[in-house]
Amino acid sequence: MRVLCTSCGTKAIIGKTDRLSLAHANLYCSCTDPECGHTFVANVSFSHTLSPSARSSSQLVTQLARAMAPEQRKALQKELMLFD
């Protein structure tokens, strides 16, 4: 990830990351231009999903199958056998 100085636009170095949650972090940054010397905190946060995780899809299917009645689960297993 590239962070630019908010004062002069030069590349900045991330010196420390303070992770507040999986979706938000504070980045403590320093400008690499010695004439500027600006230090600042940038916030990085999760915005939205473009493509869902395959892991969460698998977990969702497992949870749905477990919530089914035993007869429904057996019928689903038979249908899935058709794809082998």
C-alpha positions in Angstrom: 0.0 0.0 0.0 1.3 3.4 -0.9 0.6 6.4 1.3 1.2 9.9 0.1 2.0 12.9 2.4 -1.2 15.0 2.8 1.0 18.1 2.9 3.3 17.8 -0.1 2.2 14.6 -2.0 5.5 12.8 -1.6 5.6 9.1 -0.6 5.2 8.6 3.1 6.4 5.7 5.3 4.1 3.8 7.6 5.8 3.7 11.0 3.1 2.0 13.0 -0.2 0.4 12.5 -2.9 0.6 15.2 -5.5 -2.0 14.2 -8.8 -1.1 15.8 -10.8 -4.0 14.3 -10.7 -6.2 11.2 -12.3 -3.4 9.2 -10.4 -0.3 10.5 -6.8 0.7 11.3 -4.9 3.9 12.0 -1.6 4.3 10.1 1.1 6.5 11.7 3.0 8.0 8.8 6.0 10.1 8.1 6.8 12.1 4.9 10.0 11.0 3.2 10.8 14.5 2.0 13.3 15.9 4.5 12.2 19.5 3.7 8.6 18.6 4.6 8.9 16.3 7.6 5.2 16.1 8.0 3.9 13.3 10.4 0.3 12.3 10.3 -2.3 9.6 11.0 -4.2 8.0 8.1 -7.3 5.9 8.6 -7.9 2.7 6.5 -11.3 1.1 6.6 -13.2 -1.6 4.8 -15.7 -0.3 2.4 -17.5 -3.1 0.6 -17.1 -6.6 -0.9 -16.6 -7.0 -4.6 -16.5 -10.8 -4.6 -17.5 -12.9 -1.5 -14.9 -15.1 0.1 -15.1 -18.8 -0.9 -14.6 -19.6 2.8 -17.7 -17.7 3.9 -19.7 -19.4 1.1 -18.7 -22.8 2.3 -19.5 -21.9 5.9 -22.9 -20.6 4.8 -23.7 -23.9 2.9 -22.7 -25.9 5.9 -24.9 -23.9 8.3 -27.9 -24.2 5.9 -27.5 -27.9 5.6 -27.3 -28.3 9.4 -30.5 -26.3 9.8 -32.4 -28.6 7.4 -34.6 -31.4 8.6 -33.0 -34.9 8.3 -35.2 -35.8 5.3 -34.4 -32.6 3.5 -30.7 -33.1 4.1 -30.8 -36.7 2.7 -32.6 -35.3 -0.4 -29.9 -32.7 -0.8 -27.2 -35.3 -0.5 -28.8 -37.4 -3.3 -29.0 -34.3 -5.6 -25.4 -33.5 -4.9 -24.4 -37.0 -5.8 -25.5 -36.2 -9.4 -22.6 -33.8 -9.8 -19.8 -36.3 -9.0 
